[in-house]
Amino acid sequence: MDHSLKIFILSGEASGDTYGAALIEALRLQVPAISFIGAGGPKMQAAILESQIKDSEVTSEGESSSSSRSAKFEKSLMYSHHPMKAFDHWMEESAVVGLSDVLKKYGYFRRKFSQFLQELQEEKPEAIILIDYPGFNLRLAKAIRRQKLPIKIFYYISPQVWAWKKNRIPKMARLLDLMICIFPFEKELYESSGLPTTFVGHPLVETIMASKNQTTPPLREKNLLALFPGSREREVRRLFPVMILAFKEMIKSEPHLCAQAAAATPGLATIMQSMVQEADVPISITIGKASELMQRATFGLVCSGTATLEAACYGLPYLLVYKVAWLTYIVGKTLIRVPFLGIINILAGRLIVREFIQKEATPKALAETALKYFTTPQACDHLSKQLSEVISTLHGQGAYDKAAATMLEYLNLKKYAIS
């Protein structure tokens, strides 16, 4: 009898790539011979490649391997291996922001949709793991159900439909087999519609808190403003000029202040450096050092998204800043059903972090508000304490392991599930 276990895993954004890679590793630790296909980014691709290398090492060592490798090999005998299609590294094209960006790439996404659906039909995986990215992933789940493919559909990192369209939750319950959520309030929302749901804790929070406990944080520089304009080029082009001008306003009255900006990639650093030179403002650019900057700065201006949660983990007081294309904003405003954009405010149920969105995100408004925090240290301390209180509701142990164990248990592989 064929006991192979094949999983299709799909992510379309950088944060999902990080989550997906760690989830692949967690699943492999519990059932080493799982085979993965799908699409994502470089981290997921590397995790799958590493698992394939480990497979070959175990096979070649055979009986002469160490006891630990022998145990892994014995587990792998449960499953047979099949030639797999190459993992699709599509993230340079898939990571889009807003409706206007999606419309520009409609043809590309339509082709990818057909490609993935055909691959599911041909490869016949036991399950598909959809990571966030709801606009694409929920449509794919619907197509899987419409074609009656015998595939279990797991969703990891719940799409924030509770923010923009709660009536989608009952529809999702009919499409999905299992929801793995990372915010505690989501569990009741999905389970009330009959969708089996598990809250496993936020993996990013767990990772950051673990690293904080292992290292001594750098001292905060009392005059340092940190700028985090986002990890996508469109975000940077919309937000960084506003942040630059805000700092330019701030040093008119407080010339002792200094600023550093975090660039996600060398390419974005080049774009940001040209903006700084054009504005003739003394802002230094760092590459890949966002977490270190969050621990050194006194205050920050942060693009809405994962970075706001990361800043909160490090206790950095900040203002949330966001601008999108006007079409995206108008459509989004008609759909959003929560009073805040920032996840910290949503979790707290009240305004903790000030939000500056669209026309409110002006250099003058940002400068005036940020200066109040620099001139009132007590306000910074109070905001930092509030951030820590919210983060404490998300911190757990073994978020990835719990997610993996829940999925394996649903597939009746309880032998390897972690209690």
Beta strands, then each sheet from edge to edge (+ up, - down):
strand 1: 6-11
strand 2: 35-40
strand 3: 88-89
strand 4: 127-131
strand 5: 152-156
strand 6: 178-181
strand 7: 197-199
strand 8: 224-228
strand 9: 258-263
strand 10: 283-287
strand 11: 299-303
strand 12: 318-322
strand 13: 355-357
sheet 1: 3+ 2+ 1+ 4+ 5+ 6+ 7+
sheet 2: 10+ 9+ 8+ 11+ 12+ 13+
end
